[in-house]
Amino acid sequence: MTTTPQYVTESGSDALADKARDHLWMHFTRHSTYFEGHHVPIITKGEGAYVWDDQGNKYFDGLSGLFTVQAGHGRHELADAAAKQAKELAFFPIWSYAHPQAILLAERLAHMAPGDLNRVFFTTGGGEAVETAWKLAKQFFKLTGKGTKHKVISRAVAYHGTPQGALSITGIPDAKIPFEPLVPGGVKVPNTNYYRAPEEFQGDEKAFGLWAANRIAEAIEFEGPDSVAAVFVEPVQNSGGCFPPPPGYLERVREICDEYDVLMVADETITAFGRIGDYFAVNRFGITPDIITCAKGMTSGYSPLGAMIASDRLFEPFKNGTTSFLHGYTWGGHPVSAAVAMANLDIFEREGLNENVQNNEGNFRRTLEKLTDLPIVGDVRGAGYFYGIELVKDKKTKETFSGEEAERLLRGFLSKALFDSGLYCRADDRGDPVIQLAPPLIIGQPEFDEIEQKLRSVLTSALEIL
């Protein structure tokens, strides 16, 4: 006889954690940890820049959830916007139909994007937006008589998503190996990690940037210009620990793409919507790509939504005859998500979140740079409210940790110690060991100081285990 289970949500005990351990398949998670007696962290509440767990412990959200909660937690107006829209029209697809919220949001995003990026294709996340951009690039060139152009160039250690196509663009070998063979056509070039630049470029960041950009031209020549469709770059690369573009780098990438008739795609899944102090980071860097992919901060994480924003030129072949872009997602442009995005962008305008980042980014950098007096801190880098702190074994030589040492440092100590200290952030080894920070855009100097003090305490303790 089958009985219906009672779905209870006990808090303050291990009951809910046990249910998570036994039934919830968490993302990017080593589940063995929770079968060895460790409690599954359960976050139950958020307010402003803080979250609480089911034990009542308070944490500073130093990663905005996942580079997402730009306006902070507990914004009732975003929940109200979702509820209002759900009562009026909870769902309808944008497959040959439209609804008001998708239309208005598309118009708003087009006005925020640079140049003639006026066509908005909605998805539910960044990986789907990247997948969409690659598919558009392939079909565009087929429709314009250049059907052999299909390859994509991206950078080493860059992360562009988990779908099979987006994963081919991703430059993290360990993230790809379990799922190979992937979609063919992904080609990798050096990233812009100036801290690890070749010796000849130390002291000349602009020369390093031009060298790195020219490797893209070299790759296009090597693969054959008639085979390359697009170059994908994050304006500030996430994986590896926040690599900003050196002076002149993005401009040179734009020139190369124009020279070889290759599309330039700015993957702004993380950098868009205030993370670098503008709705799109390319606006601050003065570059107009052919496509922008974005997600995360568009709704501050209150509802899933992503988008590919393409230039009018790329839409042109789809305006006539029987041609269509045979691609879409059930939840793309969801009415509730679009309504939340509109309300979120209202908050940006009303509270000046982009301006807050621009006014305070220098103070954030200077506060984090205080940590460079610690022997373990090799580099502090980033832009806006988006920073990486690279950890080193030897500061003078920049020697990094071995794989075993990084495992012991990051997973064996730092991840738990940071959380226990009341700071949620990321201790990452995709590349050299780093701590990543991307706090909500609503914070200022008091919160910068709190972050620095918590990091200083934990990193000082880390020295004792090395």
Rosetta blueprint (number, residue, H / E / L):
1 M L
2 T L
3 T L
4 T L
5 P L
6 Q L
7 Y L
8 V L
9 T L
10 E L
11 S L
12 G L
13 S L
14 D L
15 A H
16 L H
17 A H
18 D H
19 K H
20 A H
21 R H
22 D H
23 H H
24 L L
25 W L
26 M L
27 H L
28 F L
29 T L
30 R L
31 H H
32 S H
33 T H
34 Y H
35 F H
36 E L
37 G L
38 H L
39 H L
40 V L
41 P L
42 I L
43 I E
44 T E
45 K E
46 G E
47 E E
48 G E
49 A L
50 Y E
51 V E
52 W E
53 D E
54 D L
55 Q L
56 G L
57 N L
58 K E
59 Y E
60 F E
61 D E
62 G L
63 L L
64 S H
65 G H
66 L H
67 F H
68 T L
69 V L
70 Q L
71 A L
72 G L
73 H E
74 G L
75 R L
76 H H
77 E H
78 L H
79 A H
80 D H
81 A H
82 A H
83 A H
84 K H
85 Q H
86 A H
87 K H
88 E H
89 L L
90 A L
91 F L
92 F L
93 P L
94 I L
95 W L
96 S L
97 Y L
98 A L
99 H L
100 P H
101 Q H
102 A H
103 I H
104 L H
105 L H
106 A H
107 E H
108 R H
109 L H
110 A H
111 H H
112 M H
113 A L
114 P L
115 G L
116 D L
117 L E
118 N E
119 R E
120 V E
121 F E
122 F E
123 T E
124 T L
125 G L
126 G H
127 G H
128 E H
129 A H
130 V H
131 E H
132 T H
133 A H
134 W H
135 K H
136 L H
137 A H
138 K H
139 Q H
140 F H
141 F H
142 K H
143 L H
144 T L
145 G L
146 K L
147 G L
148 T L
149 K L
150 H L
151 K E
152 V E
153 I E
154 S E
155 R E
156 A L
157 V L
158 A L
159 Y L
160 H L
161 G L
162 T L
163 P L
164 Q H
165 G H
166 A H
167 L H
168 S H
169 I H
170 T L
171 G L
172 I L
173 P H
174 D H
175 A H
176 K H
177 I H
178 P H
179 F H
180 E L
181 P L
182 L L
183 V L
184 P L
185 G L
186 G E
187 V E
188 K E
189 V E
190 P L
191 N L
192 T L
193 N L
194 Y H
195 Y H
196 R H
197 A L
198 P L
199 E H
200 E H
201 F H
202 Q L
203 G L
204 D L
205 E H
206 K H
207 A H
208 F H
209 G H
210 L H
211 W H
212 A H
213 A H
214 N H
215 R H
216 I H
217 A H
218 E H
219 A H
220 I H
221 E H
222 F H
223 E H
224 G L
225 P H
226 D H
227 S H
228 V E
229 A E
230 A E
231 V E
232 F E
233 V E
234 E L
235 P L
236 V L
237 Q E
238 N L
239 S L
240 G L
241 G L
242 C L
243 F E
244 P L
245 P L
246 P L
247 P L
248 G L
249 Y H
250 L H
251 E H
252 R H
253 V H
254 R H
255 E H
256 I H
257 C H
258 D H
259 E H
260 Y H
261 D L
262 V L
263 L E
264 M E
265 V E
266 A E
267 D E
268 E L
269 T L
270 I L
271 T L
272 A L
273 F L
274 G L
275 R L
276 I L
277 G L
278 D L
279 Y L
280 F L
281 A H
282 V H
283 N H
284 R H
285 F H
286 G L
287 I L
288 T L
289 P L
290 D L
291 I E
292 I E
293 T E
294 C E
295 A L
296 K H
297 G H
298 M H
299 T L
300 S L
301 G L
302 Y L
303 S L
304 P L
305 L L
306 G E
307 A E
308 M E
309 I E
310 A E
311 S E
312 D H
313 R H
314 L H
315 F H
316 E H
317 P H
318 F H
319 K L
320 N L
321 G L
322 T L
323 T L
324 S L
325 F L
326 L L
327 H L
328 G L
329 Y L
330 T L
331 W L
332 G L
333 G L
334 H L
335 P H
336 V H
337 S H
338 A H
339 A H
340 V H
341 A H
342 M H
343 A H
344 N H
345 L H
346 D H
347 I H
348 F H
349 E H
350 R H
351 E H
352 G L
353 L H
354 N H
355 E H
356 N H
357 V H
358 Q H
359 N H
360 N H
361 E H
362 G H
363 N H
364 F H
365 R H
366 R H
367 T H
368 L H
369 E H
370 K H
371 L H
372 T H
373 D H
374 L L
375 P L
376 I L
377 V E
378 G E
379 D E
380 V E
381 R E
382 G E
383 A E
384 G L
385 Y L
386 F E
387 Y E
388 G E
389 I E
390 E E
391 L E
392 V L
393 K L
394 D E
395 K L
396 K L
397 T L
398 K L
399 E E
400 T L
401 F L
402 S L
403 G H
404 E H
405 E H
406 A H
407 E H
408 R H
409 L H
410 L H
411 R H
412 G H
413 F H
414 L H
415 S H
416 K H
417 A H
418 L H
419 F H
420 D H
421 S L
422 G L
423 L E
424 Y E
425 C L
426 R E
427 A E
428 D E
429 D L
430 R L
431 G L
432 D L
433 P L
434 V E
435 I E
436 Q E
437 L E
438 A L
439 P L
440 P L
441 L L
442 I L
443 I L
444 G L
445 Q H
446 P H
447 E H
448 F H
449 D H
450 E H
451 I H
452 E H
453 Q H
454 K H
455 L H
456 R H
457 S H
458 V H
459 L H
460 T H
461 S H
462 A H
463 L H
464 E H
465 I H
466 L L
